[in-house]
Amino acid sequence: MTRDPRRIPHMRHRYAPSLPMRPPPRMRLPPRMPRATAATKKRRGGRPKKKEKKKKKNKAKAENKDKKKDKQDNTKDKDKDKDKDKDKDKGGGSSNGSSLANSFANSGKDKGNQSSAGNSKPSKPSLPSGSSPASQVLHILSSKSITIDTQLFLYETPMGKWEPSTIYNHDGLSKGLQIMNSRGVAGMHYYLGDSKGSDEEYKYGLTNVAAFLAQSMKETIKYNACSENNWDLIQGVYAISNACGQLGQSYQDYKCPKGEEHMVCEVDLEMESRAVTNAKWYGAPPPFFCEPKKNKDDFTGKWNHGFMCNVGWVDPPIKCEDYEGQKAGGYVNDKPVANRAGRTDVEGCCWWGRGVIQTTGPCNFGKLNYYLGARAAKEGRDSAYPSIDFCKDPEIICSSPKYKELKWIAGMFYWMESVQQYNEGGWNYMEELVKFVDGGLVDRGFIDAVSGIVNRGCHNPPCGTGAVDGGTERNANFIKTLVAFELVDPPKGFEKDGKIGGGSAISTACGADHAKASVSCKNIGCHSQLDCDAGEYCWNGVEC
């Protein structure tokens, strides 16, 4: 691996004197102890007799036996208490959120966690008797909580290591599913299976969750991000006005379709907001922010990711103080720098993506407020979060310490509206989900189509917006999740890190476009365009 040229090289202190080497001093050995005599033995008490030794040994053995017995008795008592709790939890599952929580809250963590790779069919999980498919799905997720937190919800550190996410976990996922399955939004509910008499109805709901997580792991979890990162590199710099929209988009102009115009948030030019998360690589841009112009000529500049901000040997010392964990980089506001849409300010630009699948724009935040937030309560509708105004504080999705499930709720709302309702060109998501499960969960075409819907807006890309970003990675995430949920056995060549069939790792690489980067695999592990040749960019999600 080549050294990052932006790192400060290690330098010897210029004032350190050059001293001649001196031979080490001779080591002096300690004086030998005199041999013990009969008199000294007597003073020290002499050697213990063999009988006394044996008595002490037997006494210690007896004490150890008593301790083990006490431990076994305590364990038996605990097991009895657990069995009592399980008996209390058995019974019919209700459709409301609180009863769903009760049906699986006391289930064991990671019980039967290991997948039976040697069997032709994965073992059926132990499920609460007489419960609904939704309760069964939540029960299985609870039993896999440790696996979910430590093997699925991982993010890549700047050093290339994978660590459990500090933002996303099973508890938030589970609470979000309870609310969106039982309460729902606008007559839509997060699908966790139907009660049709079969004892395997839960598989449809669990597969729906796996498909959702496969996309979430790619979109945000692998970056440990809730607020959208500033990632659109324009001529070697990151415009501060990228908060208004990246890749030529204007987030504040996202309007609601006909018939839903009344739900949209009003764009407040006086609003101020700051993202709570951002990328953490060396020199990464700071969190997005929005604020009104100070005057009509006010503008925003750029972020210089190559600037060395941690320089203590100058007077006054330069420190990295723009965000927590900053290692390099700094604002340069000497002249206006436009984003791809031409914006050179951040007035009214408070609508960047947030949550596990990046809810974006005043229409989507308006819908959350209309159905789940303060507006619903104000207009007399049932509201899950009556005290939260998603229009006045869209960053609450990521910043709320009380409602940590909001980052999941926002993504689930998108899933219910845009994926579960998808029915275009002869491809119906719910019908294809059933076909996929009934067909043995082996047809890759299903998850590729879902990835197209999430990433490009259609099930058969390219559809005017280009090829799917990271399709192979999304598929690997899906298989990894299905294996973790014991819906399928690990396929041949499957590894825990998500590689399939001995395939290559997902990384970054340089190229003129994503396809060329995937073929050439130049400068694997690049951080930015600075690591690439002229005319090339650093592309994410490349299989090399």
Buried (B, 14 or more C-beta within 10 A) or exposed (E): EEEEEBEEEEEEEEEEEEEEEEEEEEEEEEEEEEEEEEEEEEEEEEEEEEEEEEEEEEEEEEEEEEEEEEEEEEEEEEEEEEEEEEEEBEBEBBBEBEBBBBBBEEBEEBEBBEBEEEEEEBEEBEBBEEBBBBBBBBBBBBBBBEBBBBBBBBBBEEEEEEEBBEBBBBBBBBBBBBBBBBBBBBEBBBBBBBEEEEEEBBBBBBBBBBBBBBBBBBBBBBBBBBBBBBBBBBEEBBBBBBBBBBEEBBBBBBEBEEEBEEBBBEBBEEBEBBBBBBBBBBBBBBBBBBBBBEEEEBBBBBBBBBBBBEEEEEEEEBEBEBBEEBBBBBBBEEEBBBBBBEBBBBBBBBBBBBBBBBBBBBBBBBBBBBBBBBBBBEEEEEBBBBEBBBBBBBBBBBBBEEBBBBBBBBBBBBBBBBBBEBEEEEBBBBEBBBEBBEEEBEEEEBBBBBBBBBBBBBBBBEBEEEBBBBBBBBBBBBBBBBBBBBBBBBEEEBEEEBBBEEEEBBBBBBBBEBEBBBEBBBBBEBBBBBBBEEEBBBBBBBBB
